[in-house]
Amino acid sequence: MIILFFFVGHWFLSLFFQTFFQHRYASHRMFTTSPFWERTFYLMAYIFQGSSFLSPRAYALMHRAHHAYSDTAKDPHSPHFFRDVFQLMKATVITFRHYLKRTQQPEKKFEGYYPEWPILDRLGSSIPSRLLFGAIYTCFYLVFAQYWWLFLLLPIHFLMGPLHGAIVNWCGHKYGYQNYDNHDKSKNTTPVGFLMLGELFQNNHHRYPNSANFGSKWFEIDPVYPVMKAMHWLGVIKLRKKH
């Protein structure tokens, strides 16, 4: 039971900071916050994403290109140009690494307005850091796993970030329904959308990319939005006004 709690906790905490910090803040600037809280969220993203920490700058650059060229040949991760999800993951990782190592120059319009912490980016993206987190996960399983089959969950811990991205990018542009004609293939995928903390309301998000609430209809619940509203009321963040 402890292992399952650990797995679910890691899944949702890693996913929360991916959608809250790398996606909604770094990529879209859906809210503003103080330098103290920005660094706090940065550090928490590193801790909870662990072995699959994602550089906010690299994430933002790739994600902005995805919005600008959604489901076209210039989209860095449209599922309609890959024969399976594994090829999509491979291509996404390669593009992400180019932005991370700055071996590929982004278009000027995608640059700027994202948080940067060079020391933590280098640390979080380093092999020793990823191996250390992997060792921590493994040791936790060695101590608490009561059945051999629980160890089958370990690879998911190691690759949590890429797996989240693959689910959203593949399912969110292939399966589900559309509320809006966005001139792309973005879909809303439910009820899986709730398990992905609103990230699978892709059709809504592509229609209103700067809206902090990914839900649109009454039954489309984005569980991260109420958390952001609470942070706004507490003065931790300041949500952008709706236009």
KAQUINOR-V807106 format. One record per backbone hydrogen bond with DSSP energy under -0.5 kcal/mol. CO is the residue of the C=O (numbers start at 0). NH is the residue of the N-H. If there is no record, write none. Layout:
# KAQUINOR-V807106
CO:NH + CO:NH
This chain:
# KAQUINOR-V807106
0:4 + 1:5 + 2:6 + 3:7 + 4:8 + 5:9 + 6:10 + 7:11 + 8:12 + 9:13 + 10:14 + 11:15 + 12:16 + 13:17 + 14:18 + 15:19 + 16:20 + 16:21 + 17:22 + 18:23 + 19:24 + 20:25 + 21:26 + 22:26 + 22:27 + 23:29 + 24:28 + 29:239 + 31:237 + 33:37 + 34:38 + 35:39 + 36:40 + 37:41 + 38:42 + 39:43 + 40:44 + 41:45 + 42:46 + 43:47 + 44:48 + 45:49 + 48:51 + 49:52 + 52:54 + 54:58 + 55:59 + 56:60 + 57:61 + 58:62 + 59:63 + 60:64 + 61:65 + 62:66 + 63:67 + 64:68 + 66:69 + 68:71 + 71:74 + 74:77 + 77:80 + 78:81 + 83:87 + 84:88 + 85:89 + 86:90 + 87:91 + 88:92 + 89:93 + 90:94 + 91:95 + 92:96 + 93:97 + 94:98 + 95:99 + 96:100 + 97:101 + 97:102 + 97:103 + 106:109 + 107:110 + 116:120 + 117:121 + 118:122 + 119:123 + 120:124 + 122:125 + 125:129 + 126:130 + 127:131 + 128:132 + 129:133 + 130:134 + 131:135 + 132:136 + 133:137 + 134:138 + 135:139 + 136:140 + 137:141 + 138:142 + 139:143 + 140:144 + 146:149 + 147:150 + 148:151 + 149:152 + 150:153 + 152:155 + 152:156 + 153:157 + 154:158 + 156:159 + 158:162 + 159:163 + 160:164 + 161:165 + 162:166 + 163:167 + 164:168 + 165:169 + 166:170 + 166:171 + 167:171 + 168:78 + 169:172 + 170:173 + 170:174 + 171:186 + 176:187 + 179:181 + 186:188 + 186:201 + 186:202 + 187:176 + 187:189 + 188:192 + 190:193 + 190:194 + 191:195 + 192:197 + 193:196 + 195:198 + 197:200 + 199:188 + 199:201 + 200:204 + 201:205 + 202:206 + 203:207 + 207:210 + 211:213 + 216:219 + 218:220 + 219:221 + 220:222 + 221:224 + 221:225 + 222:226 + 223:227 + 224:228 + 225:229 + 226:230 + 227:231 + 228:232 + 229:233 + 230:234 + 230:235 + 230:236 + 231:234 + 235:33 + 237:31
